[in-house]
Amino acid sequence: MDNTDKNFQVIFHRTKKKLYNFVLKMTYDKMLTEDIVQNVYLKLIESLQNIESPSSIDFWLFKTARNEVYQYYRTKKIHIDRFNQADIDEIDIASNESIEDAVEKADIRYHLEEQLMFMPVEQKEVFLLKEYGGFSYKEISELLNIEIELIKSRLNKVRKKLINRLNKIIN
């Protein structure tokens, strides 16, 4: 196994869950998500030696995934199906966590994802990149080609909407 293969495997195992979840939240379609993620990693293999900085690989992956999602919708001339909710992830219970806490967290996550489907795409995308992708404001700004203040504004709006909607559901 050469060094490129080892590097790819490390990158793949480090990023696969975050990237998959990001694409799934954009498409709400497991099969489409798997196809897009696979295409992104194939493109990574082809481009890995051309990426100058190892620290920019996550950025490259999410930008490529975002472009793949939009390209798919442009070619199909369809919009995201907001009512095709993907199944919730299996509940992972940490050894120091009670079953009740794990179920409550899963329930909150389910409602969060359900409400996120109804957010405007530009707000949802910023939220997903920040909260699921772990990107900084600067990285999101470069990825989406918008000002940092606009990112902060969108993120603030979507968080407020989600808090309000979740409070109505939970209380």
N, C-alpha and C positions, 0 to 999 in steps of 0.2 A: 504494500500500500504506500503510495507516494505521499508527499507532504500536502499536496492539494486535496487529496481524498481525506486525509486526517483533518485538515482545516474545515472542509465542508461538513464532515460529520459533527465536529464540535459546534459549528454554527447552527446546523440543522437541529441538533438536540437542545441547544440553548434557546432557539427562537420559534420552534415549530408550534408550540401551544399558543403563544401570544399572536403569532401571525394567523394561525387558523381561526382563533377567536375573533380577531379583527375582521377578517374576510367574511366569516359567518354572520357577524353583526351587520355587515354591509349588504349581504345577499339574502340572508334568511333561508338558504338552501344548502343542505349538507353536501349533496353531490356536486353542485356548482362550486362550492367552496373547496372541496377536495381537488377538483380540476384546476382551479385557479392557483391554489397553493402549490400544486405539483408543477405547474407551468413556471411559477415564480422561482422555485428551487432549480428547475432545469436552466432557466436563464441565469441564475446565480452561478451554476457550474460553468456555464459558458463565459461568464464575465468575471469570475472570481479573481483571476490574475490581473485584471484591468482596474480593479478597485484599489485605489491608492492607500487608503487608510483603513485598518481593521475596525476602527471606531465608527466608521461610516456605513458598515455593512447593514446594521439594523435599519438605518435610514433608507438605504438602497432597497432593502427587502420590502418595507412598508410602502415606499413610493411606487415600486414596481407592482405590488399587490393592488394598490389603489388604482393605478393606471389600467391594470388587467380587468378589474371590476367595471370601471367606466367604459373600457373598450368593449367588454361583453354587452353591456346595456346599449351602447351606441350601435353595435352591429345588429342586435336583436330588436332595436327600437322599442324596448319595453322599459317599464319602471319597476322599482322594487315592490314586490308583493308584501304589503305591510301586514297581511293577515295570515301568512304562512309561517307561523312561529315554529322554530326548531325546538326539538326536545331539550329540556334542561340537562346540563351536564350531570353525570352521576355525582352523588354527594360524597365528598371526601371528608372523612372524619379524622382529625388529628388525634393523637393518642391522649392529649390532655384536654380534649374538648368533649362535652357531653353530646349525646345524640340530639337532645332538644335544641342545643345551640346550633348544631350543624344543620338541622332541619329548618330552623328559623333563618339562618343565613341563606340557605338555598331558596327559601320562600321569598326573601327580600330580593335576592339576585334575579329570581324569575320575574317578579313584579317590575324590577328595574329594567330588565331587558324588554319586557312587554311594553312598558311606557316609552322606552327609548325608540321603539319602532315608529312612534307617532311624532317624533321630533323632526323638525326640518333637517334635511340632509346635511346642510352646511354646519349646523350646530351638532348634530349627531357625530359627524366625521371628526370634528375637533375633540369632542368628548372621548371618542374611541381611541384616537391617537394619543391623547393625554393619559387617560385612565387605564386603557388596556395595552397600549403600545409603550407607555412610559417615556414618551418623548418630551423634550423641553419645549418651551414656547418658541425659542429660536428655531429649533428643528422643525416644528410644525409650520412655522412661518415660511421656512425654505421649501418644505414639502408642498404646501398648498399655494405658495406664492402670494401670501397676504400679509398685512402688517400685524405685528405682535399685539397691538392694542385691539384689533378686530378679533384676534384669537381669544384674548382675555374676555372680551365682551360676549362672544358666542358661548364660551365655556361658562361664564357666569349665568347667562340666560338659561342654558340647558340645565345647569345644576339647580337653579331656582325652580324651574318647571318640574324637574324630577322630584325634588323635595316636596313641592306642593302636591303633586299627583300621588306620590307614595304615602304622604301623610293622610290623604283622603282614603286610600285603600287600607292602610294598616290600622288606622284609628277608627 
